[in-house]
Amino acid sequence: MDDWQTAEEHVDRGLELYHRGKWSEAEHEFRKAIDVDPTRGDWHFNLGLALEAAGRDAEAVECFQHAARLLPDEVEPWIAAGSAAIRLGRAVDALPWLERASAIDPKLEIAYARRMEALTALDRHEDAETVYFLAQSALEEYPLCLKAMGEDLMRRGQLDRAGWCFREALRQDPTLLGVRSRLAAVLAATGRPNRALQMYLQDLRDDPGNIDTLLSYGRLLADLKRYPEAGEKFRRVLELEPANAEAHWHLGELADRAGRLEQARGEYELALQLDPERPDAHLVLADVRLRAGHRPEALRHLAEQCQRLLEQDSPSPVSIRRTAELLLDAGAPGKAVEVLEKLRQLSLRDPELLRLLAFARFAAGDVSGGASLSRRVLRLDPTCVRAIHNLSLAALEEGRLRLAWGWWRKGSRISPHDDGLRRLRTRLVLAGVSRAADRLHEAFARPFGRLRRAIDRLRRQG
């Protein structure tokens, strides 16, 4: 009996500490109580809440799941387990817990909304709509489901329908947080930025500390070239959450646009430290380093970028192409060839890719390989001036001047004012002059050589 009373005291202290924001201490108290009686599902649930508040979702979801098994008819642990799994990116795992929550209480809107979120994350859009219609038939009002449906439609690019969902969600529940900012995103994407700004402001009046709204508002201001105001919003995010990688990244972009490369580099690197898995962060840093004249550091970032790309099953073609371009700018054509060959396997009929790969092979000293790829580019795009330019240049380097002039004429008919072709013409003219001079020298040198040898023979005979 004493142990049971002590456990209850630990739970009471844990709840008090939880509500005061002292989550680590609350966790300690809840664990002490559970040690006394591990069969209390509500105590496991409380421990999960403390871990969730501390940002430890992976541990929290285990506590919620354990609580749900101990309390099979209580809906809260099932909802909490599914919600935490969604935050962890485990949408497939979340669905059974959320479906069970709907079975326990068919009138609980949050269960339907969370199921829709999980299905949207899995791109199961028809199933998400089915759950939406189930909620519509079970509930008189369903603003959370309308918001979730709007998110699903935005993901599919159906912005008009998404806008209707967000407006209807606001009509049903004007206090629902975050909906105005999502409607603002729709308005911004459909060419109504001023109306979007009003929505963001209204949302921030209701919830001034909303990080997502501040970030979205700042991004829109940056798109509208209102850079000082955008910077103010991102700095406000950092006041509320100093370790917010997204805000640091956007401040880096603003500094980059203003040409403050060192400041941009500092913000980008800080964002990368906070979020080491940020896609293409090393690519952006390499670009900044190159423009600042720091080639060794740029190559270091590009090496890391290449490693990450080559480890991916389906890397972004745009990312690989941009990586190769920077490798060429940094004077590493061999590495550019390696990266582009990876992309070539994914996109065999991309003329731009093949053109870049051909250029990389030329730069790496593989003239025949570059010429072969350039001919393939021309089969896909007969008007590709860059490929024609490269074939002319390859013929010139091989000493085939007549063929080089033939390719040049073909390119000049397609694009008479191309700067690359104009520079190439100068090289072709100089090569022709040099060859003519060599022939003239040879023509004069031969008879004089015979005369000199004849004089030498006469001298020896005399």
C-alpha positions in Angstrom: 0.0 0.0 0.0 2.8 2.4 0.8 4.4 1.7 -2.6 1.1 2.4 -4.3 0.7 5.7 -2.5 4.3 6.6 -3.3 3.7 5.9 -7.0 0.6 8.1 -7.0 2.7 10.9 -5.4 5.3 10.5 -8.2 2.5 10.8 -10.8 1.1 13.9 -9.2 4.6 15.5 -9.1 5.2 14.4 -12.6 2.0 16.1 -13.9 2.8 19.3 -12.0 6.3 19.4 -13.5 4.9 18.6 -17.0 2.5 21.5 -16.8 5.4 23.8 -15.7 7.4 22.7 -18.8 10.0 20.7 -16.8 9.7 17.7 -19.0 12.9 15.8 -18.0 12.0 16.0 -14.3 8.4 15.0 -15.1 9.8 12.0 -17.1 11.9 11.0 -14.0 8.8 11.0 -11.8 6.6 9.0 -14.2 9.3 6.4 -14.6 9.5 6.0 -10.8 5.8 5.4 -10.7 5.9 2.9 -13.5 8.6 1.0 -11.7 6.1 0.4 -8.9 3.2 -0.6 -11.2 4.1 -1.2 -14.9 0.5 -2.2 -15.7 -1.0 1.3 -15.5 -1.6 2.4 -19.0 -2.4 6.0 -18.0 1.1 6.4 -16.4 2.7 5.1 -19.6 0.6 7.6 -21.5 1.7 10.5 -19.2 5.4 9.4 -19.8 4.8 9.6 -23.5 3.4 13.1 -23.2 6.5 14.2 -21.4 8.8 12.6 -23.9 6.7 14.1 -26.8 7.0 17.6 -25.3 10.7 17.2 -25.0 10.9 16.4 -28.8 11.7 12.7 -28.2 9.0 11.3 -30.5 10.7 7.9 -31.1 10.6 7.1 -27.4 7.1 8.7 -27.0 5.5 6.6 -29.6 6.6 3.4 -27.8 5.0 4.7 -24.6 1.8 5.6 -26.4 1.6 2.2 -28.0 2.2 0.4 -24.7 -0.4 2.5 -23.1 -2.9 1.7 -25.9 -2.3 -2.0 -25.4 -3.0 -1.6 -21.7 -6.1 0.6 -22.4 -7.6 -1.0 -25.5 -10.9 1.0 -25.1 -9.4 4.4 -24.4 -9.0 6.5 -27.6 -6.3 9.0 -26.5 -3.3 6.6 -26.5 -4.2 5.3 -30.0 -4.5 8.8 -31.3 -1.2 9.8 -29.7 0.6 6.8 -31.0 -0.6 7.4 -34.6 0.2 11.1 -34.4 3.7 10.5 -33.1 4.3 8.0 -35.9 3.3 10.5 -38.5 5.8 13.1 -37.1 8.5 10.4 -37.3 7.7 9.9 -41.0 6.2 6.5 -40.3 2.8 7.0 -41.9 2.3 3.3 -42.7 2.8 2.4 -39.0 0.4 5.2 -38.0 -2.6 4.0 -39.9 -3.6 0.9 -37.8 -3.5 3.0 -34.6 -5.6 5.7 -36.1 -8.1 3.3 -37.6 -8.5 1.7 -34.2 -9.2 5.1 -32.7 -12.0 5.7 -35.2 -13.4 2.3 -34.4 -13.4 3.1 -30.6 -15.1 6.5 -31.3 -16.6 7.0 -34.7 -17.5 10.6 -33.8 -13.9 11.7 -33.0 -12.9 14.0 -35.8 -9.2 14.1 -35.0 -8.9 10.4 -35.8 -10.3 10.9 -39.3 -8.0 14.0 -39.8 -4.9 12.1 -38.7 -5.7 9.2 -41.0 -6.0 11.6 -43.9 -2.6 13.1 -43.0 -1.0 9.7 -43.0 -2.6 8.7 -46.4 -1.6 12.0 -47.9 2.0 11.4 -46.8 1.8 8.0 -48.6 0.3 9.6 -51.7 -2.8 7.5 -51.3 -5.0 10.4 -52.3 -8.1 8.4 -53.2 -8.0 6.7 -49.8 -7.6 10.1 -48.1 -10.8 11.3 -49.9 -12.6 8.2 -48.8 -11.8 8.9 -45.2 -12.9 12.5 -45.7 -16.3 11.4 -47.0 -16.6 9.0 -44.0 -16.0 11.9 -41.7 -18.5 14.0 -43.6 -21.2 11.4 -43.2 -20.4 10.8 -39.4 -20.0 14.4 -38.3 -22.0 17.6 -38.6 -18.9 19.8 -38.8 -15.4 18.6 -39.6 -13.0 21.6 -39.9 -9.9 19.5 -39.1 -10.8 17.1 -42.0 -11.4 20.0 -44.3 -7.9 21.3 -43.5 -6.4 17.8 -44.0 -8.3 17.6 -47.4 -7.0 21.0 -48.4 -3.4 19.8 -47.7 -4.0 16.7 -49.8 -5.3 18.7 -52.7 -2.4 21.1 -52.4 0.0 18.2 -52.7 -1.8 17.2 -55.9 -1.7 20.7 -57.3 -5.4 21.2 -57.2 -5.2 24.7 -55.6 -8.7 26.0 -56.3 -10.3 23.0 -54.5 -7.7 23.3 -51.7 -8.7 26.9 -51.3 -12.3 26.0 -51.0 -11.5 23.5 -48.3 -9.5 26.0 -46.2 -12.2 28.6 -46.5 -14.9 26.1 -45.4 -12.7 25.0 -42.5 -12.5 28.6 -41.4 -16.3 29.1 -41.8 -16.9 26.1 -39.5 -14.2 27.0 -37.0 -12.8 30.6 -37.3 -10.4 29.9 -34.4 -8.7 26.9 -36.1 -5.0 27.7 -36.1 -2.9 27.4 -39.2 -5.7 27.4 -41.7 -5.3 31.0 -42.8 -1.6 30.5 -43.5 -2.4 27.5 -45.7 -5.1 29.6 -47.5 -2.4 32.3 -47.8 -0.1 29.8 -49.5 -2.8 29.0 -52.0 -3.5 32.7 -52.7 0.3 33.3 -53.2 0.6 30.4 -55.6 -2.4 31.6 -57.6 -1.1 35.1 -58.1 -2.8 36.9 -55.2 0.1 37.8 -53.0 -1.4 40.9 -51.4 -4.4 38.9 -50.2 -2.0 36.2 -49.0 -0.1 38.8 -46.9 -3.3 39.9 -45.2 -4.1 36.2 -44.3 -0.6 35.7 -42.8 -1.0 38.9 -40.7 -4.4 37.8 -39.5 -3.1 34.4 -38.6 -0.2 35.9 -36.7 -2.5 38.2 -34.7 -4.3 35.1 -33.5 -1.1 33.1 -32.9 1.9 35.5 -32.9 4.4 32.7 -32.1 3.5 30.3 -34.8 6.8 29.3 -36.4 5.3 27.8 -39.6 3.3 30.9 -40.3 6.3 33.2 -39.7 8.4 31.1 -42.0 5.8 31.1 -44.7 5.2 34.8 -44.4 8.9 35.5 -44.6 9.2 33.3 -47.7 6.4 35.2 -49.4 7.9 38.6 -48.5 11.3 37.4 -50.0 9.5 36.3 -53.2 8.0 39.8 -53.4 11.6 41.2 -53.0 10.7 42.8 -49.7 13.9 41.5 -48.2 14.2 43.6 -45.0 10.7 42.6 -43.9 11.4 39.0 -44.8 14.6 39.1 -42.7 12.7 40.5 -39.8 10.3 37.5 -39.9 13.1 34.9 -40.0 15.0 36.7 -37.1 11.7 36.6 -35.2 11.6 32.8 -35.7 15.1 32.6 -34.3 14.1 34.6 -31.2 11.4 32.0 -30.6 13.5 29.0 -31.6 17.2 29.7 -31.9 18.0 26.3 -33.4 15.5 26.6 -36.3 17.5 25.4 -39.4 14.9 26.8 -41.9 15.2 30.3 -40.6 19.0 30.3 -40.7 18.8 28.9 -44.3 16.5 31.7 -45.4 18.7 34.3 -43.8 21.5 32.8 -45.8 19.5 33.1 -49.0 18.8 36.8 -48.3 22.5 37.5 -47.6 23.4 35.6 -50.8 21.0 37.7 -52.9 22.6 40.8 -51.4 26.1 39.6 -52.4 27.2 39.2 -48.7 28.8 35.9 -49.4 30.6 35.4 -46.0 27.4 36.1 -44.1 25.5 33.7 -46.4 28.1 31.0 -45.9 27.9 31.4 -42.1 24.1 31.0 -42.1 24.1 28.1 -44.6 26.7 26.3 -42.5 24.8 26.8 -39.3 21.6 25.5 -41.0 23.6 22.4 -42.2 24.9 21.8 -38.6 21.3 21.9 -37.3 20.0 19.8 -40.1 22.8 17.6 -41.5 20.4 15.8 -43.9 19.2 19.0 -45.7 19.0 18.2 -49.4 21.6 19.9 -51.6 23.0 22.0 -48.7 26.6 21.1 -49.7 25.8 22.1 -53.3 24.6 25.6 -52.3 27.7 26.0 -50.0 30.0 24.9 -52.8 28.4 27.5 -55.1 28.9 30.2 -52.5 32.5 29.1 -51.9 33.3 29.2 -55.6 31.9 32.7 -56.0 34.0 33.8 -53.1 37.1 32.4 -54.7 37.6 29.6 -52.1 38.1 26.6 -54.5 39.5 24.0 -52.0 36.5 24.5 -49.7 34.1 24.3 -52.6 35.7 21.0 -53.8 35.3 19.7 -50.2 31.6 20.4 -50.3 31.2 19.1 -53.8 32.9 15.8 -52.7 30.4 15.4 -49.9 27.5 16.3 -52.3 28.7 13.7 -54.8 29.0 11.0 -52.1 25.4 11.7 -51.0 24.0 11.7 -54.6 25.8 8.5 -55.5 24.4 6.8 -52.4 20.8 7.6 -53.3 18.6 5.2 -55.3 16.8 7.9 -57.2 18.8 11.1 -57.0 17.4 14.3 -58.4 18.5 14.8 -62.0 18.5 18.6 -61.4 20.8 18.2 -58.4 23.2 16.0 -60.2 23.3 18.3 -63.2 24.0 21.3 -61.1 26.7 19.4 -59.1 28.4 18.5 -62.4 28.3 22.1 -63.6 30.0 23.3 -60.4 32.6 20.5 -60.6 33.4 21.8 -64.1 33.6 25.4 -62.8 35.9 24.1 -60.0 38.2 22.4 -62.5 37.3 18.8 -61.6 35.9 17.4 -64.9 36.8 13.7 -64.0 34.5 13.8 -61.0 31.8 15.6 -63.1 31.9 12.6 -65.6 31.5 10.2 -62.8 28.4 12.0 -61.4 26.8 12.5 -64.8 27.3 8.8 -65.8 25.1 8.1 -62.7 22.4 10.4 -64.0 22.8 9.1 -67.6 21.5 5.7 -66.4 18.4 7.3 -65.1 17.7 9.6 -68.0 19.1 8.2 -71.3 17.2 10.5 -73.6 17.9 13.9 -72.0 19.8 16.1 -74.6 20.8 18.6 -71.9 22.3 15.9 -69.8 24.2 14.3 -72.7 25.5 17.7 -73.8 26.9 18.4 -70.4 28.4 14.9 -70.2 30.0 15.4 -73.6 31.5 18.7 -72.4 32.8 17.1 -69.2 34.5 14.3 -71.3 36.1 16.9 -73.5 37.3 18.8 -70.4 38.7 15.5 -69.0 40.7 15.0 -72.2 38.4 12.3 -73.7 38.0 13.8 -77.1 36.6 10.7 -78.8 34.1 10.1 -76.0 33.0 13.7 -76.0 32.5 13.6 -79.8 30.5 10.4 -79.6 28.2 11.8 -77.1 27.8 15.1 -79.0 26.7 13.1 -82.1 24.1 11.4 -79.9 22.9 14.7 -78.7 22.4 15.8 -82.3 20.3 12.7 -83.0 18.0 13.8 -80.2 18.2 17.5 -81.0 19.6 18.4 -84.5 19.6 22.1 -83.6 21.8 21.8 -80.5 24.5 24.5 -81.2 26.6 23.5 -78.2 27.0 19.9 -79.6 27.9 21.2 -83.0 30.4 23.6 -81.4 32.0 20.7 -79.5 32.2 18.5 -82.6 33.9 21.3 -84.5 36.3 21.9 -81.7 37.1 18.1 -81.5 37.8 18.0 -85.2 40.1 21.0 -84.9 42.0 19.3 -82.0 42.4 16.2 -84.2 43.8 18.3 -87.0 40.8 17.8 -89.3 40.4 21.4 -90.3 38.0 20.8 -93.2 35.6 18.8 -91.0 35.9 21.4 -88.2 34.9 24.2 -90.7 31.9 22.0 -91.9 30.6 21.7 -88.4 31.1 25.4 -87.8 29.1 26.3 -90.9 26.3 24.1 -89.8 26.2 25.7 -86.4 26.4 29.3 -87.8 23.4 28.6 -90.1 21.4 27.6 -86.9 22.6 30.5 -84.7 24.6 33.1 -86.7 25.3 35.3 -83.6 26.4 32.6 -81.2 29.4 33.9 -79.2 30.9 30.5 -78.8 30.9 29.9 -82.6 32.3 33.4 -83.2 35.3 32.6 -80.9 35.7 29.2 -82.5 35.8 30.8 -86.0 38.8 32.9 -84.8 40.5 29.7 -83.8 39.7 28.0 -87.1 41.1 31.0 -89.1 44.3 31.0 -87.0 44.6 27.2 -87.5 44.3 27.7 -91.2 46.8 30.4 -91.3 49.2 28.3 -89.3 48.8 25.4 -91.6 49.3 27.5 -94.7 52.5 29.0 -93.1 53.8 25.5 -92.4 53.1 24.4 -96.0 54.8 27.5 -97.4 57.8 26.9 -95.2 57.9 23.3 -96.4 57.6 24.3 -100.0 60.5 26.8 -99.8 62.6 24.6 -97.5 62.6 21.6 -99.9 64.4 23.1 -103.0 66.8 25.0 -100.8 67.6 21.8 -99.0 68.4 20.1 -102.3 70.6 23.0 -103.4 72.5 23.0 -100.1 73.1 19.2 -100.4 74.4 19.7 -104.0 76.9 22.4 -102.9 78.1 20.2 -100.1 78.8 17.4 -102.5 80.8 19.7 -104.9 82.9 20.9 -101.9 83.7 17.4 -101.0 84.7 16.5 -104.6 86.8 19.7 -104.9 
